[in-house]
Amino acid sequence: MDRKQIIETLKKEIDIEWLKVLNKFLKSYIDFLEIIGELEKEIKKEQS
């Protein structure tokens, strides 16, 4: 399945409210991963 097919399938199968919740969760998760990455860099700087 390519992206376009996936989008078309999701448009038919998924509730918009659920998509909003999922989107908010994933954005928070990405923010969390970025924070972890910054923390890792800080620790490496302090150790060297």
mmCIF file of the N, C-alpha and C atoms, coordinates in Angstrom:
data_MODEL
# 
_entry.id   MODEL 
# 
loop_
_atom_site.group_PDB 
_atom_site.id 
_atom_site.type_symbol 
_atom_site.label_atom_id 
_atom_site.label_alt_id 
_atom_site.label_comp_id 
_atom_site.label_asym_id 
_atom_site.label_entity_id 
_atom_site.label_seq_id 
_atom_site.pdbx_PDB_ins_code 
_atom_site.Cartn_x 
_atom_site.Cartn_y 
_atom_site.Cartn_z 
_atom_site.occupancy 
_atom_site.B_iso_or_equiv 
_atom_site.pdbx_formal_charge 
_atom_site.auth_seq_id 
_atom_site.auth_comp_id 
_atom_site.auth_asym_id 
_atom_site.auth_atom_id 
_atom_site.pdbx_PDB_model_num 
ATOM 1   N N  . MET A 1 1  ? 0.833   -1.202 0.000  1.00 0.00 ? 1  MET A N  1 
ATOM 2   C CA . MET A 1 1  ? 0.000   0.000  0.000  1.00 0.00 ? 1  MET A CA 1 
ATOM 3   C C  . MET A 1 1  ? 0.868   1.253  0.000  1.00 0.00 ? 1  MET A C  1 
ATOM 4   N N  . ASP A 1 2  ? 0.559   2.179  -0.867 1.00 0.00 ? 2  ASP A N  1 
ATOM 5   C CA . ASP A 1 2  ? 1.296   3.437  -0.819 1.00 0.00 ? 2  ASP A CA 1 
ATOM 6   C C  . ASP A 1 2  ? 0.554   4.436  0.068  1.00 0.00 ? 2  ASP A C  1 
ATOM 7   N N  . ARG A 1 3  ? 1.160   5.584  0.274  1.00 0.00 ? 3  ARG A N  1 
ATOM 8   C CA . ARG A 1 3  ? 0.598   6.593  1.186  1.00 0.00 ? 3  ARG A CA 1 
ATOM 9   C C  . ARG A 1 3  ? -0.815  7.003  0.787  1.00 0.00 ? 3  ARG A C  1 
ATOM 10  N N  . LYS A 1 4  ? -1.024  7.197  -0.513 1.00 0.00 ? 4  LYS A N  1 
ATOM 11  C CA . LYS A 1 4  ? -2.326  7.655  -0.993 1.00 0.00 ? 4  LYS A CA 1 
ATOM 12  C C  . LYS A 1 4  ? -3.418  6.627  -0.678 1.00 0.00 ? 4  LYS A C  1 
ATOM 13  N N  . GLN A 1 5  ? -3.123  5.349  -0.891 1.00 0.00 ? 5  GLN A N  1 
ATOM 14  C CA . GLN A 1 5  ? -4.081  4.285  -0.590 1.00 0.00 ? 5  GLN A CA 1 
ATOM 15  C C  . GLN A 1 5  ? -4.372  4.229  0.907  1.00 0.00 ? 5  GLN A C  1 
ATOM 16  N N  . ILE A 1 6  ? -3.330  4.390  1.712  1.00 0.00 ? 6  ILE A N  1 
ATOM 17  C CA . ILE A 1 6  ? -3.502  4.366  3.168  1.00 0.00 ? 6  ILE A CA 1 
ATOM 18  C C  . ILE A 1 6  ? -4.409  5.506  3.600  1.00 0.00 ? 6  ILE A C  1 
ATOM 19  N N  . ILE A 1 7  ? -4.156  6.697  3.076  1.00 0.00 ? 7  ILE A N  1 
ATOM 20  C CA . ILE A 1 7  ? -4.974  7.864  3.429  1.00 0.00 ? 7  ILE A CA 1 
ATOM 21  C C  . ILE A 1 7  ? -6.434  7.636  3.029  1.00 0.00 ? 7  ILE A C  1 
ATOM 22  N N  . GLU A 1 8  ? -6.655  7.129  1.831  1.00 0.00 ? 8  GLU A N  1 
ATOM 23  C CA . GLU A 1 8  ? -8.028  6.875  1.375  1.00 0.00 ? 8  GLU A CA 1 
ATOM 24  C C  . GLU A 1 8  ? -8.733  5.852  2.265  1.00 0.00 ? 8  GLU A C  1 
ATOM 25  N N  . THR A 1 9  ? -8.014  4.804  2.650  1.00 0.00 ? 9  THR A N  1 
ATOM 26  C CA . THR A 1 9  ? -8.586  3.776  3.525  1.00 0.00 ? 9  THR A CA 1 
ATOM 27  C C  . THR A 1 9  ? -8.914  4.366  4.893  1.00 0.00 ? 9  THR A C  1 
ATOM 28  N N  . LEU A 1 10 ? -7.994  5.131  5.444  1.00 0.00 ? 10 LEU A N  1 
ATOM 29  C CA . LEU A 1 10 ? -8.222  5.728  6.762  1.00 0.00 ? 10 LEU A CA 1 
ATOM 30  C C  . LEU A 1 10 ? -9.393  6.701  6.745  1.00 0.00 ? 10 LEU A C  1 
ATOM 31  N N  . LYS A 1 11 ? -9.530  7.456  5.647  1.00 0.00 ? 11 LYS A N  1 
ATOM 32  C CA . LYS A 1 11 ? -10.643 8.405  5.558  1.00 0.00 ? 11 LYS A CA 1 
ATOM 33  C C  . LYS A 1 11 ? -11.988 7.678  5.659  1.00 0.00 ? 11 LYS A C  1 
ATOM 34  N N  . LYS A 1 12 ? -12.051 6.471  5.126  1.00 0.00 ? 12 LYS A N  1 
ATOM 35  C CA . LYS A 1 12 ? -13.283 5.694  5.157  1.00 0.00 ? 12 LYS A CA 1 
ATOM 36  C C  . LYS A 1 12 ? -13.495 5.002  6.505  1.00 0.00 ? 12 LYS A C  1 
ATOM 37  N N  . GLU A 1 13 ? -12.403 4.586  7.144  1.00 0.00 ? 13 GLU A N  1 
ATOM 38  C CA . GLU A 1 13 ? -12.481 3.690  8.295  1.00 0.00 ? 13 GLU A CA 1 
ATOM 39  C C  . GLU A 1 13 ? -12.343 4.359  9.656  1.00 0.00 ? 13 GLU A C  1 
ATOM 40  N N  . ILE A 1 14 ? -11.792 5.570  9.703  1.00 0.00 ? 14 ILE A N  1 
ATOM 41  C CA . ILE A 1 14 ? -11.399 6.121  10.994 1.00 0.00 ? 14 ILE A CA 1 
ATOM 42  C C  . ILE A 1 14 ? -12.252 7.333  11.376 1.00 0.00 ? 14 ILE A C  1 
ATOM 43  N N  . ASP A 1 15 ? -12.562 7.417  12.643 1.00 0.00 ? 15 ASP A N  1 
ATOM 44  C CA . ASP A 1 15 ? -13.329 8.539  13.179 1.00 0.00 ? 15 ASP A CA 1 
ATOM 45  C C  . ASP A 1 15 ? -12.409 9.749  13.356 1.00 0.00 ? 15 ASP A C  1 
ATOM 46  N N  . ILE A 1 16 ? -12.865 10.930 12.961 1.00 0.00 ? 16 ILE A N  1 
ATOM 47  C CA . ILE A 1 16 ? -12.038 12.136 13.014 1.00 0.00 ? 16 ILE A CA 1 
ATOM 48  C C  . ILE A 1 16 ? -11.617 12.471 14.449 1.00 0.00 ? 16 ILE A C  1 
ATOM 49  N N  . GLU A 1 17 ? -12.472 12.235 15.408 1.00 0.00 ? 17 GLU A N  1 
ATOM 50  C CA . GLU A 1 17 ? -12.114 12.533 16.802 1.00 0.00 ? 17 GLU A CA 1 
ATOM 51  C C  . GLU A 1 17 ? -10.967 11.644 17.272 1.00 0.00 ? 17 GLU A C  1 
ATOM 52  N N  . TRP A 1 18 ? -11.008 10.389 16.864 1.00 0.00 ? 18 TRP A N  1 
ATOM 53  C CA . TRP A 1 18 ? -9.931  9.470  17.216 1.00 0.00 ? 18 TRP A CA 1 
ATOM 54  C C  . TRP A 1 18 ? -8.632  9.921  16.566 1.00 0.00 ? 18 TRP A C  1 
ATOM 55  N N  . LEU A 1 19 ? -8.713  10.396 15.329 1.00 0.00 ? 19 LEU A N  1 
ATOM 56  C CA . LEU A 1 19 ? -7.526  10.891 14.632 1.00 0.00 ? 19 LEU A CA 1 
ATOM 57  C C  . LEU A 1 19 ? -6.927  12.094 15.349 1.00 0.00 ? 19 LEU A C  1 
ATOM 58  N N  . LYS A 1 20 ? -7.779  12.980 15.846 1.00 0.00 ? 20 LYS A N  1 
ATOM 59  C CA . LYS A 1 20 ? -7.294  14.154 16.575 1.00 0.00 ? 20 LYS A CA 1 
ATOM 60  C C  . LYS A 1 20 ? -6.545  13.731 17.833 1.00 0.00 ? 20 LYS A C  1 
ATOM 61  N N  . VAL A 1 21 ? -7.096  12.765 18.545 1.00 0.00 ? 21 VAL A N  1 
ATOM 62  C CA . VAL A 1 21 ? -6.449  12.267 19.761 1.00 0.00 ? 21 VAL A CA 1 
ATOM 63  C C  . VAL A 1 21 ? -5.105  11.618 19.417 1.00 0.00 ? 21 VAL A C  1 
ATOM 64  N N  . LEU A 1 22 ? -5.102  10.796 18.388 1.00 0.00 ? 22 LEU A N  1 
ATOM 65  C CA . LEU A 1 22 ? -3.873  10.129 17.963 1.00 0.00 ? 22 LEU A CA 1 
ATOM 66  C C  . LEU A 1 22 ? -2.812  11.150 17.552 1.00 0.00 ? 22 LEU A C  1 
ATOM 67  N N  . ASN A 1 23 ? -3.214  12.153 16.812 1.00 0.00 ? 23 ASN A N  1 
ATOM 68  C CA . ASN A 1 23 ? -2.294  13.199 16.369 1.00 0.00 ? 23 ASN A CA 1 
ATOM 69  C C  . ASN A 1 23 ? -1.689  13.930 17.559 1.00 0.00 ? 23 ASN A C  1 
ATOM 70  N N  . LYS A 1 24 ? -2.520  14.273 18.539 1.00 0.00 ? 24 LYS A N  1 
ATOM 71  C CA . LYS A 1 24 ? -2.037  14.973 19.731 1.00 0.00 ? 24 LYS A CA 1 
ATOM 72  C C  . LYS A 1 24 ? -1.039  14.091 20.498 1.00 0.00 ? 24 LYS A C  1 
ATOM 73  N N  . PHE A 1 25 ? -1.381  12.813 20.644 1.00 0.00 ? 25 PHE A N  1 
ATOM 74  C CA . PHE A 1 25 ? -0.491  11.876 21.324 1.00 0.00 ? 25 PHE A CA 1 
ATOM 75  C C  . PHE A 1 25 ? 0.853   11.780 20.613 1.00 0.00 ? 25 PHE A C  1 
ATOM 76  N N  . LEU A 1 26 ? 0.822   11.624 19.301 1.00 0.00 ? 26 LEU A N  1 
ATOM 77  C CA . LEU A 1 26 ? 2.065   11.456 18.547 1.00 0.00 ? 26 LEU A CA 1 
ATOM 78  C C  . LEU A 1 26 ? 2.923   12.718 18.601 1.00 0.00 ? 26 LEU A C  1 
ATOM 79  N N  . LYS A 1 27 ? 2.307   13.886 18.585 1.00 0.00 ? 27 LYS A N  1 
ATOM 80  C CA . LYS A 1 27 ? 3.080   15.133 18.706 1.00 0.00 ? 27 LYS A CA 1 
ATOM 81  C C  . LYS A 1 27 ? 3.754   15.202 20.076 1.00 0.00 ? 27 LYS A C  1 
ATOM 82  N N  . SER A 1 28 ? 3.035   14.796 21.112 1.00 0.00 ? 28 SER A N  1 
ATOM 83  C CA . SER A 1 28 ? 3.627   14.779 22.452 1.00 0.00 ? 28 SER A CA 1 
ATOM 84  C C  . SER A 1 28 ? 4.786   13.783 22.514 1.00 0.00 ? 28 SER A C  1 
ATOM 85  N N  . TYR A 1 29 ? 4.608   12.641 21.883 1.00 0.00 ? 29 TYR A N  1 
ATOM 86  C CA . TYR A 1 29 ? 5.642   11.611 21.861 1.00 0.00 ? 29 TYR A CA 1 
ATOM 87  C C  . TYR A 1 29 ? 6.896   12.122 21.146 1.00 0.00 ? 29 TYR A C  1 
ATOM 88  N N  . ILE A 1 30 ? 6.708   12.812 20.025 1.00 0.00 ? 30 ILE A N  1 
ATOM 89  C CA . ILE A 1 30 ? 7.845   13.372 19.285 1.00 0.00 ? 30 ILE A CA 1 
ATOM 90  C C  . ILE A 1 30 ? 8.569   14.396 20.152 1.00 0.00 ? 30 ILE A C  1 
ATOM 91  N N  . ASP A 1 31 ? 7.812   15.255 20.848 1.00 0.00 ? 31 ASP A N  1 
ATOM 92  C CA . ASP A 1 31 ? 8.425   16.229 21.758 1.00 0.00 ? 31 ASP A CA 1 
ATOM 93  C C  . ASP A 1 31 ? 9.264   15.510 22.813 1.00 0.00 ? 31 ASP A C  1 
ATOM 94  N N  . PHE A 1 32 ? 8.710   14.447 23.362 1.00 0.00 ? 32 PHE A N  1 
ATOM 95  C CA . PHE A 1 32 ? 9.411   13.665 24.376 1.00 0.00 ? 32 PHE A CA 1 
ATOM 96  C C  . PHE A 1 32 ? 10.718  13.101 23.823 1.00 0.00 ? 32 PHE A C  1 
ATOM 97  N N  . LEU A 1 33 ? 10.682  12.559 22.610 1.00 0.00 ? 33 LEU A N  1 
ATOM 98  C CA . LEU A 1 33 ? 11.893  12.007 21.992 1.00 0.00 ? 33 LEU A CA 1 
ATOM 99  C C  . LEU A 1 33 ? 12.944  13.089 21.758 1.00 0.00 ? 33 LEU A C  1 
ATOM 100 N N  . GLU A 1 34 ? 12.503  14.280 21.375 1.00 0.00 ? 34 GLU A N  1 
ATOM 101 C CA . GLU A 1 34 ? 13.447  15.379 21.174 1.00 0.00 ? 34 GLU A CA 1 
ATOM 102 C C  . GLU A 1 34 ? 14.106  15.772 22.494 1.00 0.00 ? 34 GLU A C  1 
ATOM 103 N N  . ILE A 1 35 ? 13.333  15.791 23.577 1.00 0.00 ? 35 ILE A N  1 
ATOM 104 C CA . ILE A 1 35 ? 13.874  16.113 24.901 1.00 0.00 ? 35 ILE A CA 1 
ATOM 105 C C  . ILE A 1 35 ? 14.912  15.070 25.308 1.00 0.00 ? 35 ILE A C  1 
ATOM 106 N N  . ILE A 1 36 ? 14.603  13.799 25.095 1.00 0.00 ? 36 ILE A N  1 
ATOM 107 C CA . ILE A 1 36 ? 15.539  12.719 25.417 1.00 0.00 ? 36 ILE A CA 1 
ATOM 108 C C  . ILE A 1 36 ? 16.831  12.891 24.614 1.00 0.00 ? 36 ILE A C  1 
ATOM 109 N N  . GLY A 1 37 ? 16.704  13.250 23.341 1.00 0.00 ? 37 GLY A N  1 
ATOM 110 C CA . GLY A 1 37 ? 17.879  13.468 22.501 1.00 0.00 ? 37 GLY A CA 1 
ATOM 111 C C  . GLY A 1 37 ? 18.743  14.609 23.022 1.00 0.00 ? 37 GLY A C  1 
ATOM 112 N N  . GLU A 1 38 ? 18.105  15.707 23.442 1.00 0.00 ? 38 GLU A N  1 
ATOM 113 C CA . GLU A 1 38 ? 18.852  16.837 23.994 1.00 0.00 ? 38 GLU A CA 1 
ATOM 114 C C  . GLU A 1 38 ? 19.540  16.442 25.294 1.00 0.00 ? 38 GLU A C  1 
ATOM 115 N N  . LEU A 1 39 ? 18.844  15.689 26.125 1.00 0.00 ? 39 LEU A N  1 
ATOM 116 C CA . LEU A 1 39 ? 19.408  15.229 27.396 1.00 0.00 ? 39 LEU A CA 1 
ATOM 117 C C  . LEU A 1 39 ? 20.638  14.358 27.147 1.00 0.00 ? 39 LEU A C  1 
ATOM 118 N N  . GLU A 1 40 ? 20.537  13.475 26.170 1.00 0.00 ? 40 GLU A N  1 
ATOM 119 C CA . GLU A 1 40 ? 21.660  12.604 25.828 1.00 0.00 ? 40 GLU A CA 1 
ATOM 120 C C  . GLU A 1 40 ? 22.879  13.430 25.405 1.00 0.00 ? 40 GLU A C  1 
ATOM 121 N N  . LYS A 1 41 ? 22.653  14.479 24.588 1.00 0.00 ? 41 LYS A N  1 
ATOM 122 C CA . LYS A 1 41 ? 23.761  15.340 24.149 1.00 0.00 ? 41 LYS A CA 1 
ATOM 123 C C  . LYS A 1 41 ? 24.403  16.042 25.338 1.00 0.00 ? 41 LYS A C  1 
ATOM 124 N N  . GLU A 1 42 ? 23.587  16.542 26.264 1.00 0.00 ? 42 GLU A N  1 
ATOM 125 C CA . GLU A 1 42 ? 24.110  17.230 27.445 1.00 0.00 ? 42 GLU A CA 1 
ATOM 126 C C  . GLU A 1 42 ? 24.974  16.292 28.293 1.00 0.00 ? 42 GLU A C  1 
ATOM 127 N N  . ILE A 1 43 ? 24.497  15.075 28.477 1.00 0.00 ? 43 ILE A N  1 
ATOM 128 C CA . ILE A 1 43 ? 25.240  14.096 29.278 1.00 0.00 ? 43 ILE A CA 1 
ATOM 129 C C  . ILE A 1 43 ? 26.565  13.772 28.607 1.00 0.00 ? 43 ILE A C  1 
ATOM 130 N N  . LYS A 1 44 ? 26.552  13.593 27.281 1.00 0.00 ? 44 LYS A N  1 
ATOM 131 C CA . LYS A 1 44 ? 27.797  13.293 26.556 1.00 0.00 ? 44 LYS A CA 1 
ATOM 132 C C  . LYS A 1 44 ? 28.791  14.444 26.687 1.00 0.00 ? 44 LYS A C  1 
ATOM 133 N N  . LYS A 1 45 ? 28.299  15.698 26.625 1.00 0.00 ? 45 LYS A N  1 
ATOM 134 C CA . LYS A 1 45 ? 29.177  16.871 26.771 1.00 0.00 ? 45 LYS A CA 1 
ATOM 135 C C  . LYS A 1 45 ? 29.825  16.877 28.148 1.00 0.00 ? 45 LYS A C  1 
ATOM 136 N N  . GLU A 1 46 ? 29.026  16.609 29.177 1.00 0.00 ? 46 GLU A N  1 
ATOM 137 C CA . GLU A 1 46 ? 29.543  16.619 30.549 1.00 0.00 ? 46 GLU A CA 1 
ATOM 138 C C  . GLU A 1 46 ? 30.561  15.506 30.782 1.00 0.00 ? 46 GLU A C  1 
ATOM 139 N N  . GLN A 1 47 ? 30.392  14.381 30.113 1.00 0.00 ? 47 GLN A N  1 
ATOM 140 C CA . GLN A 1 47 ? 31.289  13.247 30.308 1.00 0.00 ? 47 GLN A CA 1 
ATOM 141 C C  . GLN A 1 47 ? 32.617  13.415 29.572 1.00 0.00 ? 47 GLN A C  1 
ATOM 142 N N  . SER A 1 48 ? 32.646  14.298 28.578 1.00 0.00 ? 48 SER A N  1 
ATOM 143 C CA . SER A 1 48 ? 33.898  14.454 27.825 1.00 0.00 ? 48 SER A CA 1 
ATOM 144 C C  . SER A 1 48 ? 34.740  15.617 28.324 1.00 0.00 ? 48 SER A C  1 
# 
